[in-house]
Amino acid sequence: MLIEFAHWNPNTRMSHRSPTAASPDATQTIHARRTFAGGLAGLREPAYLLIVEAGSSSLCQLPEQGEVIIGRSPEVMVRLHDPAASRHHARLQLGELTDGGAVVLSDLGSHNGTRLNGERLTAPRRLSSGDVIAVCDVTLIFQDRGRTTSRRPLYDEPSLLQARLEEEIERSLSSHRPVSVVALYVGDLDSASRVRVELQLGAEAQLVDVLAWGSQTHVLLLLPDRDVADAELVAERLVESLVGLVPQIKAGVAGCPDDGYHAHALLLGARAAMEAAPVGQVRTAAAAVTMLQLGDKQVVLADPAMLRLYTLIERLAPSDLPVLVCGETGTGKEIAAQALHQRSRRAAGRLVSLNCAALPETLAESELFGHEKGAFTGAVAQKVGLLEAAQGGTLFLDEIGELSLGLQAKLLRALEQKRITRVGDTKERSIDIRIVAATNRKLAEESAQGRFRQDLYFRLSGAVLHLPPLRDRTRELPILARTFLTEACARMGKPAMLISPSAMDLLLRYSWPGNLRELRNAMDYAAATALEPVLESSQLPMHLLEAAGRDVAPPQMASSLAQIARSVLRLPYPDKFAAIEEALIGEALTLAKGNKSAAARLLGVHRKVIERRLDKKLGNDPE
């Protein structure tokens, strides 16, 4: 079970800001008063629900016994305003109706289901204080009568927090409510200190907060309905309250939509900010983004793996150690080489680059070592080779795995002896260079199979850097996309554009085989063709849309669509399009297992479109 901390003080006044309020001062305040059953001798608190809906909160006190219906009907005790909720959605049974006076939750066959602590309810379940009920976009926190939630330990499995975060993000995007994540570094604690940290966090947490251990050294907090600024204040309070117990404490904060639309991106953002924060301080994900200037290029570093890699580059740069940069095409291997050069003692010298894959075999030796006039047909003048041209600087050999075995042997000899001989010459020349090589191949395997010289591999791999592909840099991709789009608009003399959630979702789901190069091209295309200030998914390059279609429209959908087409052809003209629309929505909901947000993404529309169509079909009043 996902742990929700619900440590309730009935004498506490709780103010909850609505993100849709007209001004920052607009608030809704709720106040829970201590009530008495049976006079002073029978002092006890009633059971109640904290209801969080559409950016506001309210309390509903529950009776001692009986049946409480939750739904959209005006006649029910707990009335919801979410049009996706059923009129009679779920039921609470209290007191004599249950065994031992327990409170039991049941789903009443609702279309979209009821979730308890992140899991879909398939049978009646007994509730405990602090349990979280999710009905579509509404969150209800149950508080048991007569007792507050015990200060339970944090949940040890972060995947359930991530699942809950995904649900909150869906609500955030559909109802324009914020959600934030805090990553709190506490270090490697002994058992006693770990328990004390858990107790302190339990005492500090609010009703709707979700807490879990992200690892042995850090804690994750999910904060629904709080933006980055609010979450930063929460993190600062936690750091202050725990600094005496955990001297090395620090925290990072990320929020939706500012820092991304996916749970993985937010968690990575919070962790990256946590790692970048000084001890005793809090840093936001936006502040943790590093903009590295390399000549005329600006490099965005936000993913933890990339931040660690460039930290290693800073350490390696002052040495003359040869470096092998590995990664797929377009991941930024040349930029890494540029960073190594500019931060080295050779920065005043040249950075000479050679793409070995584009080097004709007949000219390869001449390009590397140079030649004398008349050395071969066409050698009409003396030529300085790249090894010599990089004197005092750095030679970057891109796609080194494409060199022939014969040329590999000559390159190895030149590097080991630090001397070269031009083609057609007998004079040896000394060279003083640093080698940075790059490849998209697995050279260790290539050398083991005899396709690359093992001795050259060991000569080049003094240090090996692995650049992750763009599809694994979830934290960076939204930032890079926005950066590339802004740059493209500026080059074209157009106003800066925003990226819609649906377009960003498509960008995050695409595999990006061309990595950074392909993303930049996609943003250039969007800037050139888009007519609106907000980039929608339909305005992205066709191959991205086709790939998304393949991902979300499996064969069974195509078959279903064919059946739909055959069945509607015989309908009267006015009914054809309504029937097609209804069938498509039904099929999308089936494939999405009833999740309206996922169904909306399948159809390329907003969730509200589906909700309106369903309400119209059922004749339901949205209110």
PyMOL commands that set and color helices and strands:
alter all, ss='L'
color gray80, all
select helices_A, chain A and resi 40-42+95-97+99-101+158-175+191-204+228-242+263-276+285-288+304-316+333-342+356-358+361-369+386-389+400-402+405-417+443-448+454-460+470-472+477-491+501-509+515-529+537-539+542-552+555-568+573-591+596-603+607-618
alter helices_A, ss='H'
color red, helices_A
select strands_A, chain A and resi 13-17+27-31+48-53+56-61+66-71+78-79+90-94+104-107+115-116+119-120+125-126+132-135+138-143+179-185+210-213+218-224+250-256+282-284+290-294+297-301+323-326+351-355+370-371+383-384+394-398+419-421+428-430+434-439+463-466+498-499+534-535
alter strands_A, ss='S'
color yellow, strands_A
deselect
rebuild
show_as cartoon
